[in-house]
Amino acid sequence: MDFLLLMPHNCRVVLEVDGSHHFATANRPDRHKYAAQMRGDRDLKLAGYKVFKFGTAELENRTAASPLLEEFFTDLFQRFHVHAV
């Protein structure tokens, strides 16, 4: 879990940024690491968390990431009825 957002009505939102180190060992795919990631994702969801994942490639360029994140957070806050103060 990289970030935890506590939303209205006791909703817990997890944001994760996953790079290749989450799924690979020595730059080679590692099915055991991948399975561990999927297990962790299932555990969070079963515990009632809403999980949203981003790949590092989506966020490594600030100029490209900015509109993506703005749209995501606009949609997320709308979905969970979060209003600006």
C-alpha positions as CSV (number, residue, x, y, z in Angstrom):
1,M,0.0,0.0,0.0
2,D,1.5,3.3,-1.1
3,F,-1.3,5.7,-0.1
4,L,-4.4,5.3,2.0
5,L,-7.3,7.8,1.6
6,L,-10.0,7.8,4.2
7,M,-13.2,8.8,2.4
8,P,-16.6,9.7,3.7
9,H,-18.8,6.9,5.1
10,N,-15.8,4.9,6.4
11,C,-14.6,4.0,2.9
12,R,-10.9,3.3,2.6
13,V,-9.2,3.8,-0.7
14,V,-5.7,2.4,-1.4
15,L,-3.5,3.8,-4.1
16,E,-0.6,1.7,-5.3
17,V,2.2,2.5,-7.8
18,D,3.6,-0.7,-9.1
19,G,6.9,-0.8,-11.0
20,S,8.7,-3.8,-12.4
21,H,10.3,-4.5,-9.0
22,H,6.9,-5.7,-7.9
23,F,6.8,-8.4,-10.5
24,A,10.4,-9.2,-11.5
25,T,13.7,-10.4,-10.0
26,A,16.9,-9.2,-11.7
27,N,14.7,-7.7,-14.5
28,R,13.1,-11.1,-15.3
29,P,9.5,-11.9,-14.7
30,D,9.0,-13.7,-11.4
31,R,5.7,-15.5,-11.1
32,H,6.1,-16.0,-7.4
33,K,6.4,-12.2,-6.8
34,Y,3.5,-11.6,-9.1
35,A,1.4,-14.2,-7.2
36,A,2.3,-12.5,-3.9
37,Q,1.2,-9.1,-5.3
38,M,-2.1,-10.6,-6.4
39,R,-2.6,-12.2,-3.0
40,G,-2.0,-8.9,-1.3
41,D,-4.4,-7.2,-3.6
42,R,-7.1,-9.8,-2.8
43,D,-6.5,-9.5,0.9
44,L,-7.0,-5.7,0.8
45,K,-10.2,-6.0,-1.2
46,L,-11.5,-8.7,1.2
47,A,-10.7,-6.4,4.1
48,G,-13.0,-3.8,2.5
49,Y,-10.5,-1.5,0.9
50,K,-11.1,-0.1,-2.6
51,V,-7.8,-0.6,-4.5
52,F,-6.6,1.5,-7.4
53,K,-3.3,0.8,-9.1
54,F,-1.0,2.8,-11.3
55,G,2.0,1.6,-13.2
56,T,5.2,3.6,-12.8
57,A,5.3,4.3,-16.5
58,E,2.1,6.3,-16.2
59,L,3.6,8.6,-13.6
60,E,7.3,9.0,-14.4
61,N,6.7,11.9,-16.7
62,R,5.2,14.8,-14.7
63,T,3.7,16.5,-17.7
64,A,1.9,13.4,-18.9
65,A,0.9,12.3,-15.4
66,S,-0.7,15.5,-14.4
67,P,-3.9,15.3,-16.5
68,L,-4.2,11.6,-15.8
69,L,-4.1,12.2,-12.0
70,E,-6.4,15.2,-12.3
71,E,-9.0,13.1,-14.1
72,F,-8.6,10.2,-11.7
73,F,-9.0,12.2,-8.6
74,T,-11.9,14.2,-10.1
75,D,-13.7,10.9,-10.8
76,L,-12.7,9.3,-7.5
77,F,-13.9,12.3,-5.4
78,Q,-17.1,12.4,-7.5
79,R,-17.7,8.7,-7.0
80,F,-17.2,9.0,-3.2
81,H,-19.1,12.3,-2.8
82,V,-16.0,14.3,-1.7
83,H,-16.6,18.0,-2.2
84,A,-14.0,20.8,-2.2
85,V,-14.3,23.1,0.8
